Amino acid sequence: MAWLFLLGAGVLEIMFTTTLRFVDGFKNIPWTIVFVLCTASCMFCLNMATRQIPLGTAYAVWVGIGAIGTLIIGMVWFHEPVSIVRNLLIFLLVGSIIGLKLTSGN
């Protein structure tokens, strides 16, 4: 169950980082509300995950999921640069996350 909370926290991190693009200095109230809700929910899930998963592992996986997801959203939706090097680095991040899961003992 802890890994599901961690996955949820990662997805919520992707959501709150993406909403930052729309909050306009926190003047856009609807997007600000979504940002706050995603951030609070993310922290709740991360807290639940770290009750069973070692903190360092949980943090690294959480950041990795958020980074990968945010990179992909940036490339697909916001037309940020796509290159072989970026794709290779994403692949390495995914491999690192899988490795952390396999060696965490949970």
WOFEN-V15398 format. One line per field, one symbol per residue. burial: b if it has 24 or more other C-alpha atoms within 12 Angstrom, else e. Layout:
burial->???
This chain:
burial->ebbebbbbbbbbbbbbbbbbeeeeeeeeeeebebbeebbebbbebbbbbbeebbeebbbbbbbbbbbbbbbbeeeeeeeeeeeeeeeeebeebbeebeebbeeeee
